[in-house]
């Protein structure tokens, strides 16, 4: 549907090496805090899907 799209996954937990090997070419995984990642990549997303995230943040900006 979107052949030029790139999916970025960010999580503070590690992803298994088996799962990393199965990532499609247009996807990447970054093990870091979402807030730290956004500090280094400002305005880099068109769409953000946050699942099980907001309840863990102390301040929603």
C-alpha positions as CSV (number, residue, x, y, z in Angstrom):
1,X,0.0,0.0,0.0
2,X,2.9,2.4,0.8
3,X,5.9,1.0,-1.0
4,X,8.2,4.0,0.0
5,X,7.2,3.9,3.7
6,X,9.7,3.2,6.5
7,X,8.6,1.8,9.8
8,X,10.6,2.7,12.9
9,X,10.1,0.8,16.1
10,X,11.4,2.3,19.4
11,X,11.4,0.4,22.7
12,X,13.4,0.5,25.9
13,X,13.4,-3.3,26.0
14,X,15.6,-5.4,23.7
15,X,14.1,-7.3,20.8
16,X,15.1,-10.9,20.3
17,X,17.8,-11.6,17.7
18,X,15.3,-13.9,15.9
19,X,12.8,-11.1,15.6
20,X,15.4,-8.6,14.5
21,X,16.3,-11.0,11.6
22,X,12.7,-11.1,10.5
23,X,12.3,-7.3,10.2
24,X,11.5,-6.3,6.6
25,X,14.0,-4.1,4.8
26,X,11.8,-1.0,5.3
27,X,11.7,-1.4,9.1
28,X,14.3,-0.6,11.8
29,X,14.4,-1.1,15.6
30,X,16.0,1.2,18.1
31,X,16.5,0.1,21.7
32,X,16.2,3.4,23.6
33,X,13.7,5.7,25.3
34,X,11.2,7.2,23.0
35,X,11.9,10.6,24.5
36,X,15.7,10.2,23.9
37,X,15.0,9.1,20.3
38,X,12.7,12.0,19.6
39,X,15.4,14.4,20.9
40,X,17.8,13.1,18.3
41,X,15.3,12.8,15.4
42,X,13.0,15.9,15.7
43,X,10.2,16.1,13.2
44,X,11.1,12.8,11.6
45,X,7.7,11.1,11.7
46,X,4.5,11.5,9.6
47,X,2.5,9.2,11.8
48,X,3.1,7.9,15.3
49,X,1.4,4.9,16.8
50,X,2.0,4.6,20.6
51,X,0.8,1.5,22.3
52,X,1.1,1.0,26.1
53,X,3.3,4.2,26.3
54,X,1.3,7.1,27.6
55,X,0.5,5.6,31.0
56,X,4.2,5.3,31.7
57,X,5.0,9.0,31.1
58,X,5.1,11.3,34.0
59,X,4.5,14.4,31.9
60,X,2.5,14.3,28.6
61,X,3.7,17.1,26.3
